[in-house]
Amino acid sequence: MNSPDLGQARWRKSTRSNGGGECVEVAQNLPGAALLRDSKLGADSPVLAVSPERFATFVAALKSHRLDG
């Protein structure tokens, strides 16, 4: 995977987040990458880049509770 241009990332967080600053932000607008970062650190946060396919698999696992306990 090539290094994505973080300056072009459009970050968002879940509408279910409670504003407590303990959320993960995601950017999915860059080709070939899904980016994740810590919302409380914002632009200073380290960024994890994964393929869109791996991110979709991760989200599906969360939604189906396969990662519980």
N, C-alpha and C positions, 0 to 999 in steps of 0.2 A: 504494500500500500504506500503510495506517495504521501508526503507530508501535506495535509490540508492547509489551506490559507485561513488561519483562525480569524483574521480580520474580516472575512466575508461570512463568518458563521452567524446565523440567526438563532439565538438561544431562547429556549422556552422551558417552562417547568409545568408540572401537572396543575390542572385547575383544582385538584384536591389538596394541594399544599396549603398549610395553615399559616404561612407567613412567619414561622418561627426561625427561618434561616437554616433549616436542616433538610434541604431538598437537593435533588440532583437536577441539573439543567441539561437539556439535550439539544443538539443542533443536528438537523437531518437535511439541510438544504445544499450540502456540498456533495458533488458526485463521488461515489465510491466510499463514503465514510459516514458513520454515525459518531458524533462526538458527545462525550459526557464530562461534566465538571461539577464541582461543589458550589452550590449557589451562594453560600455565605462568603466565599472567597472571590467570587465573580471573576474578573479578568486576571486576577492573581492566582487562580486555581490551576493546578496541573490538569491537563486534558487527556482523557483516555479516548483513543480512536479505534473503532472496530468496524468491520464491514457491515453494511446495511442488513445483510442476511443473518449474520451472527446477532445483531441487535434485535432483529425481529424474533429470532429463536429465544433469546433471553426474555423479551417482553411476554412472549407466549407462555414460557415456563412460569413467569411470575403470575400471570393471569389464571393459570390452571392450578396454582398452589403447589407445583411440583418441587419448589425450593423451600417449602415450609419445613421447619424443624429438622 
